Amino acid sequence: MKRSWILGQGVLLIIIIPMLACGPIAAQQVTPTPTKTPRRIQTVPPLEPLETEAPVMNIDLILPTPTETPLPTDTPTPTPIPTDTPIPTETPTSVPPTNTPVPPPPPPPPPTNTPQPAEPPPTVAPAVPQATPEPPSSKPNIVVELPDGNTFDKGEEFEVIFIVRDPDGVSEFSWGVFTQNQTALIGGDIDCRNAIECRHEEELEAPPLSGTFIVGADAIDATGEDNRGIGEIYIR
């Protein structure tokens, strides 16, 4: 009797411990899988009754109340609802009527009085060019220079420079020292050979008389024109 009780308690613990360890969910999820393996049946010889009767102890086992856990359900995926896309409508384009009258062309401008081109004036024959008259021949230009001044003592030496210019060319000139009554004291002739400028220098001695004397020259150019140039000296 005692042996049977111990076996009963062991079988009960074997059943309760997995239930406590796995919980009610595991107990619900474990589903025996049927197999085709033949079961092995083990025969147990009947136990002989014990001579002594063991007192039977009533043990109240409080088993956990299984709670129903809702199984997860498949959430349905929302299916997009097709919406009606508005179809663009064609806007009618207004076409102008083809029977539109074409305006008439503008009238041509009135004729204008186009002036006739004037006749060209008669061509005048060019005048025969006349010979340009030659300018009148210029006279020789005579310059009398006194580098040492114009006042001297009696017998003092001084220098006189005669310069004769003429664009026609200087043929010759004559120079001299004269008294107030045109009496020549000294002089000479210079051949210029038609040079445009003719120059001559003289070293002179003052007259031995006191008074005013004239130093000058008469020149002739290549065209025959003549001229005179003079200067004065004063003797103390």
RAZIGI-V990906 format. One record per backbone hydrogen bond with DSSP energy under -1.0 kcal/mol. CO is the residue of the C=O (numbers start at 0). NH is the residue of the N-H. Records with the same first field share a line. If there is no record, write none. Layout:
BEGIN
CO = NH / NH
END
This chain:
BEGIN
0 = 4
1 = 5
2 = 6
3 = 7
4 = 8
5 = 9
6 = 10
7 = 11
8 = 12
9 = 13
10 = 14
11 = 15
12 = 16
14 = 18
15 = 19
16 = 20
17 = 21
18 = 22
22 = 26
23 = 27
24 = 28
25 = 29
111 = 113
140 = 164
142 = 162
144 = 160
145 = 148
149 = 233
151 = 235
152 = 155
155 = 205
157 = 203
159 = 201
160 = 144
161 = 199
162 = 142
163 = 197
164 = 140
165 = 168
168 = 221
169 = 193
170 = 191 / 192
171 = 219
172 = 189
173 = 217
174 = 187
175 = 215
176 = 184
177 = 213
178 = 181
182 = 178
185 = 176
187 = 174
189 = 172
194 = 169
195 = 165
197 = 163
199 = 161
201 = 159
203 = 157
210 = 234
212 = 232
213 = 177
214 = 230
215 = 175
216 = 228
217 = 173
218 = 226
219 = 170 / 171
220 = 223
224 = 220
226 = 218
228 = 216
230 = 214
232 = 212
233 = 151
234 = 210
END
